[in-house]
Amino acid sequence: MHDQVDDEDPATADLLHAFILKLEHYAWMVSAENRTPTASETRTTTSKASTKVSTTKK
């Protein structure tokens, strides 16, 4: 379908490509918000947080 639009009307094809790119971006953002951390991601985050706490001066 994209090739047919590209051949017939390049301006419309550019709009279509931009629209698809934006939809893919929004889909990625929604999936990122809906993800839950795995056990390994939780340990990494906790390790980084404890490192920051232990390096701060009291």
C-alpha positions as CSV (number, residue, x, y, z in Angstrom):
1,M,0.0,0.0,0.0
2,H,2.8,2.4,0.9
3,D,4.4,2.0,-2.5
4,Q,1.1,2.7,-4.3
5,V,0.7,5.9,-2.3
6,D,4.3,6.9,-2.8
7,D,3.9,6.6,-6.6
8,E,0.6,8.4,-6.9
9,D,1.0,11.2,-4.4
10,P,4.3,11.9,-2.6
11,A,2.8,14.6,-0.4
12,T,0.1,12.3,0.9
13,A,2.8,9.6,1.4
14,D,4.8,12.0,3.6
15,L,1.8,12.7,5.7
16,L,1.0,9.0,6.0
17,H,4.5,8.2,7.0
18,A,4.5,10.9,9.6
19,F,1.2,9.8,11.0
20,I,2.4,6.1,11.2
21,L,5.6,7.2,12.9
22,K,3.6,9.2,15.5
23,L,1.3,6.2,16.2
24,E,4.3,4.0,16.7
25,H,5.7,6.5,19.1
26,Y,2.5,6.6,21.1
27,A,2.2,2.8,21.1
28,W,5.7,2.6,22.6
29,M,4.9,5.2,25.2
30,V,1.7,3.4,26.3
31,S,3.5,0.0,26.4
32,A,6.3,1.6,28.5
33,E,3.8,3.0,31.0
34,N,2.1,-0.4,31.3
35,R,5.3,-2.5,31.8
36,T,6.0,-4.0,35.2
37,P,9.6,-4.4,36.4
38,T,11.0,-7.9,36.5
39,A,12.9,-9.2,39.5
40,S,16.3,-8.3,37.9
41,E,15.2,-4.8,37.1
42,T,14.1,-4.3,40.7
43,R,17.4,-5.5,42.1
44,T,19.3,-3.2,39.7
45,T,17.3,-0.2,40.7
46,T,17.6,-1.1,44.4
47,S,21.3,-1.6,44.1
48,K,21.7,1.8,42.5
49,A,19.6,3.5,45.1
50,S,21.6,1.9,48.0
51,T,24.8,3.0,46.3
52,K,23.6,6.6,46.2
53,V,22.6,6.5,49.9
54,S,25.9,5.0,51.0
55,T,28.0,7.5,49.2
56,T,26.2,10.6,50.6
57,K,27.9,12.4,53.5
58,K,26.1,12.6,56.8
